[in-house]
């Protein structure tokens, strides 16, 4: 399970890193906090709408959120299944 959580956290890191690089490439018009795609793939962008965040804080928050989502998903996956008769 630890390896799966690491994969979830790595996915969050990669997604947040992509959005940070995208923001630096399109600098004058990088306000992507209101895009639905960004809000779904990087939930840490919702925090940036109310309070500005640094790029490294954004990546760390998104990594932590993905790790928590992975923990919830893996916990649900490991629940014992009841057979319906």
Biopython code that builds the backbone (N, CA, C, O; Angstrom):
import numpy as np
from Bio.PDB.StructureBuilder import StructureBuilder

atoms = [
    (1, "UNK", "N", (0.825, -1.185, 0.000)),
    (1, "UNK", "CA", (0.000, 0.000, 0.000)),
    (1, "UNK", "C", (0.871, 1.252, 0.000)),
    (1, "UNK", "O", (0.480, 2.279, -0.554)),
    (2, "UNK", "N", (2.043, 1.173, 0.615)),
    (2, "UNK", "CA", (2.933, 2.337, 0.636)),
    (2, "UNK", "C", (3.372, 2.719, -0.774)),
    (2, "UNK", "O", (3.496, 3.900, -1.096)),
    (3, "UNK", "N", (3.604, 1.711, -1.607)),
    (3, "UNK", "CA", (4.026, 1.987, -2.976)),
    (3, "UNK", "C", (2.905, 2.667, -3.761)),
    (3, "UNK", "O", (3.161, 3.554, -4.575)),
    (4, "UNK", "N", (1.682, 2.254, -3.520)),
    (4, "UNK", "CA", (0.548, 2.875, -4.211)),
    (4, "UNK", "C", (0.366, 4.323, -3.754)),
    (4, "UNK", "O", (0.073, 5.195, -4.573)),
    (5, "UNK", "N", (0.536, 4.585, -2.473)),
    (5, "UNK", "CA", (0.431, 5.964, -1.977)),
    (5, "UNK", "C", (1.540, 6.830, -2.556)),
    (5, "UNK", "O", (1.324, 8.003, -2.860)),
    (6, "UNK", "N", (2.720, 6.253, -2.707)),
    (6, "UNK", "CA", (3.821, 6.984, -3.327)),
    (6, "UNK", "C", (3.484, 7.317, -4.775)),
    (6, "UNK", "O", (3.809, 8.405, -5.250)),
    (7, "UNK", "N", (2.844, 6.405, -5.472)),
    (7, "UNK", "CA", (2.430, 6.669, -6.856)),
    (7, "UNK", "C", (1.391, 7.786, -6.911)),
    (7, "UNK", "O", (1.450, 8.640, -7.795)),
    (8, "UNK", "N", (0.445, 7.789, -5.982)),
    (8, "UNK", "CA", (-0.549, 8.867, -5.923)),
    (8, "UNK", "C", (0.133, 10.221, -5.660)),
    (8, "UNK", "O", (-0.181, 11.215, -6.314)),
    (9, "UNK", "N", (1.057, 10.249, -4.708)),
    (9, "UNK", "CA", (1.758, 11.493, -4.395)),
    (9, "UNK", "C", (2.614, 11.950, -5.570)),
    (9, "UNK", "O", (2.701, 13.146, -5.849)),
    (10, "UNK", "N", (3.245, 11.004, -6.258)),
    (10, "UNK", "CA", (4.055, 11.353, -7.421)),
    (10, "UNK", "C", (3.178, 11.928, -8.529)),
    (10, "UNK", "O", (3.579, 12.865, -9.220)),
    (11, "UNK", "N", (1.992, 11.369, -8.696)),
    (11, "UNK", "CA", (1.063, 11.916, -9.695)),
    (11, "UNK", "C", (0.679, 13.350, -9.350)),
    (11, "UNK", "O", (0.617, 14.201, -10.237)),
    (12, "UNK", "N", (0.423, 13.625, -8.086)),
    (12, "UNK", "CA", (0.110, 14.995, -7.664)),
    (12, "UNK", "C", (1.265, 15.941, -7.890)),
    (12, "UNK", "O", (1.066, 17.092, -8.278)),
    (13, "UNK", "N", (2.480, 15.460, -7.648)),
    (13, "UNK", "CA", (3.672, 16.271, -7.880)),
    (13, "UNK", "C", (3.837, 16.596, -9.358)),
    (13, "UNK", "O", (4.152, 17.730, -9.718)),
    (14, "UNK", "N", (3.623, 15.600, -10.212)),
    (14, "UNK", "CA", (3.783, 15.801, -11.661)),
    (14, "UNK", "C", (2.731, 16.770, -12.190)),
    (14, "UNK", "O", (3.046, 17.650, -12.990)),
    (15, "UNK", "N", (1.491, 16.615, -11.751)),
    (15, "UNK", "CA", (0.419, 17.504, -12.215)),
    (15, "UNK", "C", (0.679, 18.939, -11.775)),
    (15, "UNK", "O", (0.532, 19.865, -12.573)),
    (16, "UNK", "N", (1.061, 19.133, -10.529)),
    (16, "UNK", "CA", (1.328, 20.489, -10.034)),
    (16, "UNK", "C", (2.551, 21.089, -10.727)),
    (16, "UNK", "O", (2.568, 22.280, -11.040)),
    (17, "UNK", "N", (3.558, 20.279, -10.963)),
    (17, "UNK", "CA", (4.744, 20.773, -11.671)),
    (17, "UNK", "C", (4.391, 21.200, -13.090)),
    (17, "UNK", "O", (4.890, 22.213, -13.580)),
    (18, "UNK", "N", (3.534, 20.431, -13.748)),
    (18, "UNK", "CA", (3.083, 20.813, -15.087)),
    (18, "UNK", "C", (2.410, 22.179, -15.058)),
    (18, "UNK", "O", (2.699, 23.032, -15.897)),
    (19, "UNK", "N", (1.510, 22.392, -14.089)),
    (19, "UNK", "CA", (0.798, 23.668, -14.041)),
    (19, "UNK", "C", (1.724, 24.827, -13.704)),
    (19, "UNK", "O", (1.518, 25.940, -14.188)),
    (20, "UNK", "N", (2.743, 24.583, -12.879)),
    (20, "UNK", "CA", (3.702, 25.648, -12.562)),
    (20, "UNK", "C", (4.518, 26.001, -13.806)),
    (20, "UNK", "O", (4.724, 27.180, -14.095)),
    (21, "UNK", "N", (4.980, 25.000, -14.536)),
    (21, "UNK", "CA", (5.744, 25.258, -15.760)),
    (21, "UNK", "C", (4.854, 25.948, -16.788)),
    (21, "UNK", "O", (5.301, 26.873, -17.467)),
    (22, "UNK", "N", (3.613, 25.518, -16.910)),
    (22, "UNK", "CA", (2.675, 26.162, -17.823)),
    (22, "UNK", "C", (2.472, 27.624, -17.443)),
    (22, "UNK", "O", (2.378, 28.485, -18.319)),
    (23, "UNK", "N", (2.403, 27.909, -16.153)),
    (23, "UNK", "CA", (2.218, 29.290, -15.697)),
    (23, "UNK", "C", (3.429, 30.153, -16.034)),
    (23, "UNK", "O", (3.276, 31.319, -16.400)),
    (24, "UNK", "N", (4.630, 29.592, -15.914)),
    (24, "UNK", "CA", (5.823, 30.364, -16.245)),
    (24, "UNK", "C", (5.975, 30.578, -17.748)),
    (24, "UNK", "O", (6.493, 31.610, -18.175)),
    (25, "UNK", "N", (5.535, 29.628, -18.541)),
    (25, "UNK", "CA", (5.639, 29.772, -19.995)),
    (25, "UNK", "C", (4.653, 30.819, -20.509)),
    (25, "UNK", "O", (4.995, 31.604, -21.394)),
    (26, "UNK", "N", (3.462, 30.841, -19.978)),
    (26, "UNK", "CA", (2.433, 31.806, -20.392)),
    (26, "UNK", "C", (2.293, 32.901, -19.336)),
    (26, "UNK", "O", (1.187, 33.168, -18.868)),
    (27, "UNK", "N", (3.384, 33.525, -18.965)),
    (27, "UNK", "CA", (3.419, 34.418, -17.807)),
    (27, "UNK", "C", (2.382, 35.536, -17.797)),
    (27, "UNK", "O", (1.670, 35.653, -16.800)),
    (28, "UNK", "N", (2.242, 36.358, -18.819)),
    (28, "UNK", "CA", (1.295, 37.472, -18.657)),
    (28, "UNK", "C", (-0.147, 37.019, -18.476)),
    (28, "UNK", "O", (-0.938, 37.719, -17.843)),
    (29, "UNK", "N", (-0.500, 35.864, -19.020)),
    (29, "UNK", "CA", (-1.889, 35.403, -18.949)),
    (29, "UNK", "C", (-1.986, 34.080, -18.212)),
    (29, "UNK", "O", (-2.629, 33.157, -18.713)),
    (30, "UNK", "N", (-1.385, 33.951, -17.063)),
    (30, "UNK", "CA", (-1.327, 32.647, -16.391)),
    (30, "UNK", "C", (-2.379, 32.468, -15.308)),
    (30, "UNK", "O", (-2.232, 31.574, -14.475)),
    (31, "UNK", "N", (-3.423, 33.269, -15.281)),
    (31, "UNK", "CA", (-4.455, 33.135, -14.256)),
    (31, "UNK", "C", (-5.311, 31.906, -14.556)),
    (31, "UNK", "O", (-6.394, 32.015, -15.131)),
    (32, "UNK", "N", (-4.811, 30.738, -14.158)),
    (32, "UNK", "CA", (-5.513, 29.495, -14.436)),
    (32, "UNK", "C", (-6.294, 28.999, -13.230)),
    (32, "UNK", "O", (-6.757, 27.859, -13.231)),
    (33, "UNK", "N", (-6.450, 29.811, -12.220)),
    (33, "UNK", "CA", (-7.184, 29.407, -11.032)),
    (33, "UNK", "C", (-8.680, 29.247, -11.260)),
    (33, "UNK", "O", (-9.367, 28.577, -10.489)),
    (34, "UNK", "N", (-9.181, 29.869, -12.328)),
    (34, "UNK", "CA", (-10.616, 29.805, -12.594)),
    (34, "UNK", "C", (-10.975, 28.737, -13.613)),
    (34, "UNK", "O", (-12.155, 28.545, -13.905)),
    (35, "UNK", "N", (-10.002, 28.044, -14.156)),
    (35, "UNK", "CA", (-10.274, 26.992, -15.129)),
    (35, "UNK", "C", (-10.768, 25.749, -14.404)),
    (35, "UNK", "O", (-10.231, 25.381, -13.360)),
    (36, "UNK", "N", (-11.770, 25.115, -14.945)),
    (36, "UNK", "CA", (-12.324, 23.905, -14.339)),
    (36, "UNK", "C", (-11.300, 22.771, -14.395)),
    (36, "UNK", "O", (-11.185, 21.985, -13.455)),
    (37, "UNK", "N", (-10.561, 22.691, -15.498)),
    (37, "UNK", "CA", (-9.555, 21.635, -15.644)),
    (37, "UNK", "C", (-8.486, 21.759, -14.555)),
    (37, "UNK", "O", (-8.053, 20.757, -13.986)),
    (38, "UNK", "N", (-8.076, 22.964, -14.279)),
    (38, "UNK", "CA", (-7.071, 23.176, -13.238)),
    (38, "UNK", "C", (-7.632, 22.844, -11.865)),
    (38, "UNK", "O", (-6.942, 22.238, -11.045)),
    (39, "UNK", "N", (-8.853, 23.226, -11.609)),
    (39, "UNK", "CA", (-9.445, 22.959, -10.306)),
    (39, "UNK", "C", (-9.647, 21.478, -10.067)),
    (39, "UNK", "O", (-9.552, 21.021, -8.929)),
    (40, "UNK", "N", (-9.926, 20.712, -11.123)),
    (40, "UNK", "CA", (-10.092, 19.274, -10.972)),
    (40, "UNK", "C", (-8.761, 18.550, -10.842)),
    (40, "UNK", "O", (-8.633, 17.618, -10.047)),
    (41, "UNK", "N", (-7.770, 18.973, -11.618)),
    (41, "UNK", "CA", (-6.491, 18.271, -11.593)),
    (41, "UNK", "C", (-5.562, 18.769, -10.494)),
    (41, "UNK", "O", (-4.707, 18.016, -10.027)),
    (42, "UNK", "N", (-5.708, 20.001, -10.078)),
    (42, "UNK", "CA", (-4.857, 20.560, -9.026)),
    (42, "UNK", "C", (-5.736, 21.283, -8.007)),
    (42, "UNK", "O", (-5.938, 22.492, -8.119)),
    (43, "UNK", "N", (-6.261, 20.562, -7.017)),
    (43, "UNK", "CA", (-7.152, 21.193, -6.044)),
    (43, "UNK", "C", (-6.481, 22.292, -5.220)),
    (43, "UNK", "O", (-7.175, 23.106, -4.611)),
    (44, "UNK", "N", (-5.172, 22.331, -5.190)),
    (44, "UNK", "CA", (-4.473, 23.387, -4.459)),
    (44, "UNK", "C", (-4.689, 24.749, -5.109)),
    (44, "UNK", "O", (-4.456, 25.777, -4.473)),
    (45, "UNK", "N", (-5.133, 24.773, -6.372)),
    (45, "UNK", "CA", (-5.395, 26.052, -7.037)),
    (45, "UNK", "C", (-6.596, 26.765, -6.419)),
    (45, "UNK", "O", (-6.713, 27.986, -6.531)),
    (46, "UNK", "N", (-7.483, 26.022, -5.775)),
    (46, "UNK", "CA", (-8.633, 26.653, -5.111)),
    (46, "UNK", "C", (-8.184, 27.510, -3.931)),
    (46, "UNK", "O", (-8.820, 28.516, -3.617)),
    (47, "UNK", "N", (-7.102, 27.121, -3.283)),
    (47, "UNK", "CA", (-6.570, 27.898, -2.169)),
    (47, "UNK", "C", (-5.968, 29.204, -2.675)),
    (47, "UNK", "O", (-6.063, 30.240, -2.017)),
    (48, "UNK", "N", (-5.348, 29.142, -3.849)),
    (48, "UNK", "CA", (-4.708, 30.321, -4.432)),
    (48, "UNK", "C", (-5.670, 31.407, -4.830)),
    (48, "UNK", "O", (-5.255, 32.549, -5.029)),
    (49, "UNK", "N", (-6.953, 31.089, -4.955)),
    (49, "UNK", "CA", (-7.926, 32.119, -5.302)),
    (49, "UNK", "C", (-8.180, 33.063, -4.130)),
    (49, "UNK", "O", (-8.483, 34.239, -4.332)),
    (50, "UNK", "N", (-8.058, 32.559, -2.926)),
    (50, "UNK", "CA", (-8.339, 33.375, -1.743)),
    (50, "UNK", "C", (-7.060, 33.956, -1.137)),
    (50, "UNK", "O", (-7.070, 35.042, -0.558)),
    (51, "UNK", "N", (-5.993, 33.236, -1.276)),
    (51, "UNK", "CA", (-4.725, 33.652, -0.696)),
    (51, "UNK", "C", (-3.613, 33.267, -1.658)),
    (51, "UNK", "O", (-3.532, 32.103, -2.050)),
    (52, "UNK", "N", (-2.758, 34.194, -2.051)),
    (52, "UNK", "CA", (-1.700, 33.840, -2.991)),
    (52, "UNK", "C", (-0.736, 32.812, -2.387)),
    (52, "UNK", "O", (-0.392, 32.892, -1.208)),
    (53, "UNK", "N", (-0.312, 31.861, -3.196)),
    (53, "UNK", "CA", (0.616, 30.839, -2.741)),
    (53, "UNK", "C", (1.856, 30.849, -3.621)),
    (53, "UNK", "O", (1.788, 31.196, -4.800)),
    (54, "UNK", "N", (2.957, 30.479, -3.059)),
    (54, "UNK", "CA", (4.200, 30.344, -3.814)),
    (54, "UNK", "C", (4.148, 29.072, -4.632)),
    (54, "UNK", "O", (3.334, 28.192, -4.353)),
    (55, "UNK", "N", (4.989, 28.960, -5.624)),
    (55, "UNK", "CA", (4.960, 27.785, -6.491)),
    (55, "UNK", "C", (5.328, 26.519, -5.739)),
    (55, "UNK", "O", (4.741, 25.468, -5.996)),
    (56, "UNK", "N", (6.284, 26.586, -4.812)),
    (56, "UNK", "CA", (6.674, 25.388, -4.079)),
    (56, "UNK", "C", (5.610, 24.975, -3.067)),
    (56, "UNK", "O", (5.469, 23.787, -2.776)),
    (57, "UNK", "N", (4.863, 25.927, -2.531)),
    (57, "UNK", "CA", (3.754, 25.604, -1.638)),
    (57, "UNK", "C", (2.620, 24.958, -2.432)),
    (57, "UNK", "O", (1.975, 24.020, -1.962)),
    (58, "UNK", "N", (2.386, 25.469, -3.633)),
    (58, "UNK", "CA", (1.367, 24.899, -4.513)),
    (58, "UNK", "C", (1.679, 23.441, -4.838)),
    (58, "UNK", "O", (0.787, 22.593, -4.800)),
    (59, "UNK", "N", (2.942, 23.146, -5.157)),
    (59, "UNK", "CA", (3.335, 21.775, -5.474)),
    (59, "UNK", "C", (3.211, 20.883, -4.239)),
    (59, "UNK", "O", (2.720, 19.759, -4.334)),
    (60, "UNK", "N", (3.652, 21.377, -3.086)),
    (60, "UNK", "CA", (3.569, 20.569, -1.861)),
    (60, "UNK", "C", (2.120, 20.299, -1.460)),
    (60, "UNK", "O", (1.788, 19.185, -1.054)),
    (61, "UNK", "N", (1.258, 21.308, -1.572)),
    (61, "UNK", "CA", (-0.158, 21.114, -1.237)),
    (61, "UNK", "C", (-0.827, 20.133, -2.183)),
    (61, "UNK", "O", (-1.605, 19.282, -1.751)),
    (62, "UNK", "N", (-0.533, 20.246, -3.461)),
    (62, "UNK", "CA", (-1.146, 19.330, -4.417)),
    (62, "UNK", "C", (-0.649, 17.900, -4.204)),
    (62, "UNK", "O", (-1.419, 16.948, -4.338)),
    (63, "UNK", "N", (0.628, 17.748, -3.873)),
    (63, "UNK", "CA", (1.163, 16.418, -3.577)),
    (63, "UNK", "C", (0.480, 15.824, -2.356)),
    (63, "UNK", "O", (0.132, 14.643, -2.352)),
    (64, "UNK", "N", (0.288, 16.628, -1.324)),
    (64, "UNK", "CA", (-0.371, 16.145, -0.106)),
    (64, "UNK", "C", (-1.841, 15.805, -0.362)),
    (64, "UNK", "O", (-2.348, 14.817, 0.168)),
    (65, "UNK", "N", (-2.521, 16.608, -1.164)),
    (65, "UNK", "CA", (-3.927, 16.343, -1.461)),
    (65, "UNK", "C", (-4.069, 15.046, -2.252)),
    (65, "UNK", "O", (-4.964, 14.246, -1.979)),
    (66, "UNK", "N", (-3.194, 14.837, -3.225)),
    (66, "UNK", "CA", (-3.240, 13.589, -3.991)),
    (66, "UNK", "C", (-2.914, 12.392, -3.102)),
    (66, "UNK", "O", (-3.518, 11.330, -3.254)),
    (67, "UNK", "N", (-1.968, 12.551, -2.178)),
    (67, "UNK", "CA", (-1.632, 11.450, -1.272)),
    (67, "UNK", "C", (-2.816, 11.116, -0.360)),
    (67, "UNK", "O", (-3.079, 9.941, -0.103)),
    (68, "UNK", "N", (-3.524, 12.122, 0.126)),
    (68, "UNK", "CA", (-4.708, 11.877, 0.959)),
    (68, "UNK", "C", (-5.839, 11.248, 0.148)),
    (68, "UNK", "O", (-6.550, 10.373, 0.641)),
    (69, "UNK", "N", (-6.002, 11.694, -1.089)),
    (69, "UNK", "CA", (-7.015, 11.076, -1.946)),
    (69, "UNK", "C", (-6.643, 9.626, -2.243)),
    (69, "UNK", "O", (-7.512, 8.756, -2.294)),
    (70, "UNK", "N", (-5.359, 9.372, -2.437)),
    (70, "UNK", "CA", (-4.905, 7.997, -2.653)),
    (70, "UNK", "C", (-5.106, 7.140, -1.428)),
    (70, "UNK", "O", (-5.468, 5.969, -1.544)),
    (71, "UNK", "N", (-4.878, 7.699, -0.256)),
    (71, "UNK", "CA", (-5.114, 6.958, 0.983)),
    (71, "UNK", "C", (-6.589, 6.586, 1.118)),
    (71, "UNK", "O", (-6.919, 5.466, 1.508)),
    (72, "UNK", "N", (-7.465, 7.522, 0.798)),
    (72, "UNK", "CA", (-8.898, 7.232, 0.865)),
    (72, "UNK", "C", (-9.291, 6.180, -0.171)),
    (72, "UNK", "O", (-10.053, 5.260, 0.129)),
    (73, "UNK", "N", (-8.773, 6.319, -1.380)),
    (73, "UNK", "CA", (-9.115, 5.365, -2.438)),
    (73, "UNK", "C", (-8.593, 3.968, -2.117)),
    (73, "UNK", "O", (-9.297, 2.979, -2.319)),
    (74, "UNK", "N", (-7.370, 3.885, -1.622)),
    (74, "UNK", "CA", (-6.796, 2.575, -1.308)),
    (74, "UNK", "C", (-7.467, 1.956, -0.080)),
    (74, "UNK", "O", (-7.591, 0.734, 0.001)),
    (75, "UNK", "N", (-7.898, 2.776, 0.867)),
    (75, "UNK", "CA", (-8.617, 2.251, 2.027)),
    (75, "UNK", "C", (-9.971, 1.675, 1.612)),
    (75, "UNK", "O", (-10.392, 0.628, 2.104)),
    (76, "UNK", "N", (-10.643, 2.376, 0.701)),
    (76, "UNK", "CA", (-11.921, 1.863, 0.199)),
    (76, "UNK", "C", (-11.719, 0.598, -0.632)),
    (76, "UNK", "O", (-12.559, -0.302, -0.621)),
    (77, "UNK", "N", (-10.623, 0.539, -1.338)),
    (77, "UNK", "CA", (-10.348, -0.628, -2.169)),
    (77, "UNK", "C", (-10.094, -1.869, -1.324)),
    (77, "UNK", "O", (-10.424, -2.982, -1.734)),
    (78, "UNK", "N", (-9.511, -1.680, -0.150)),
    (78, "UNK", "CA", (-9.157, -2.800, 0.704)),
    (78, "UNK", "C", (-10.275, -3.235, 1.658)),
    (78, "UNK", "O", (-10.112, -4.203, 2.400)),
    (79, "UNK", "N", (-11.396, -2.532, 1.641)),
    (79, "UNK", "CA", (-12.516, -2.937, 2.494)),
    (79, "UNK", "C", (-12.979, -4.332, 2.098)),
    (79, "UNK", "O", (-12.994, -4.676, 0.916)),
    (80, "UNK", "N", (-13.354, -5.129, 3.083)),
    (80, "UNK", "CA", (-13.846, -6.465, 2.738)),
    (80, "UNK", "C", (-15.166, -6.372, 1.977)),
    (80, "UNK", "O", (-16.065, -5.616, 2.346)),
    (81, "UNK", "N", (-15.255, -7.132, 0.945)),
    (81, "UNK", "CA", (-16.453, -7.120, 0.122)),
    (81, "UNK", "C", (-17.457, -8.142, 0.654)),
    (81, "UNK", "O", (-17.100, -9.287, 0.930)),
    (82, "UNK", "N", (-18.692, -7.726, 0.794)),
    (82, "UNK", "CA", (-19.750, -8.634, 1.240)),
    (82, "UNK", "C", (-20.420, -9.234, 0.018)),
    (82, "UNK", "O", (-20.738, -8.530, -0.940)),
    (83, "UNK", "N", (-20.625, -10.507, 0.059)),
    (83, "UNK", "CA", (-21.314, -11.147, -1.071)),
    (83, "UNK", "C", (-22.815, -11.023, -0.863)),
    (83, "UNK", "O", (-23.323, -11.290, 0.227)),
    (84, "UNK", "N", (-23.515, -10.622, -1.898)),
    (84, "UNK", "CA", (-24.967, -10.443, -1.844)),
    (84, "UNK", "C", (-25.600, -11.739, -2.358)),
    (84, "UNK", "O", (-25.303, -12.200, -3.460)),
    (85, "UNK", "N", (-26.469, -12.308, -1.543)),
    (85, "UNK", "CA", (-27.121, -13.569, -1.934)),
    (85, "UNK", "C", (-28.562, -13.349, -2.214)),
    (85, "UNK", "O", (-29.275, -14.293, -2.557)),
]
sb = StructureBuilder()
sb.init_structure("model")
sb.init_model(0)
sb.init_chain("A")
sb.init_seg("    ")
for serial, (resi, resn, name, xyz) in enumerate(atoms, 1):
    if name == "N":
        sb.init_residue(resn, " ", resi, " ")
    sb.init_atom(name, np.array(xyz, "f"), 0.0, 1.0, " ", f" {name:<3s}", serial, name[0])
structure = sb.get_structure()
